[in-house]
Amino acid sequence: MKISRQMSLMTFTSYEGVQYFFILVALNVIQLGLTLSSNADLSAHVNTIAVSKHLYVLRSISRSILWILPHRE
């Protein structure tokens, strides 16, 4: 069954869709802050790389949830 774009947008504007959108924004802001604060210190930069990998996994999970939300029945 093909889902129309309008229907997926309507689902995205639901409370859950907005909630996951803000989770994505928060993760991006945290990652940016960690990257900027660690530029001066090399050891902190190594830690940031490890944290960034975890954030990437979390963002991937969030994107998967966002993709699933419009497709559920």
N, C-alpha and C positions, 0 to 999 in steps of 0.2 A: 504494500500500500504506500503510495507516494504522499508525503506530507508537504503541504504548500508552505511557502516562505511566510505568508501572513500568519498562518497558524503557529509556526515556530516562534515568530516575533511575539505573538500574543502570549504564548507560554513563557517566553523569556521575561516578559514584563510582570509575570506573577511574582509573588513574594519570594519564592525559592530562587527563581532566576536572578532577581535583583540581589539576593543574599550572596549567591555564588559569584556574581559579578564583583561585588565589593571585596570578597575574599581574594579574587584575582588581583584587584587593584592594590590591596594591602600587601600581598606577597611581592608585587613588583616594587612598591615603595620601600619595603624592608630590604629587598635585594639591592636596590639602588643605594640606600643609606649605608649598607654594609660595604659595598664596593667603594663608595666615596670616602668612608672613614678609614679604610684600610690601605689607601694608596701610599701613605707615608711609611708604613711598617710592613716589612716583607713577611714576617711570621703571621701577622694578622691577615695578610693577603692569602696565605696558604689556608688559614682557617676559613676565610670567606669563600674560597673555592669549594671547600667541603660543604659549607652551609648552602652555597649556591646550588650544588647538586641536589641537596635535599629539597630546596625550594623548587627546583625544576621538576622533581618528582611530584611535589604537592600541586604545582601548577598543572602538570599533565593530568593528574587525577581530577582536579577541578574542571579542566577543559572537557574531560571525558564525561563528567557529571552534566556539564552544560550541554553536551551533545546528546546525552541520553534524555534529558528533561523534555525537549520538544518531541521526542520519538516515542514516549510512553503513551499508553492508551488510556 
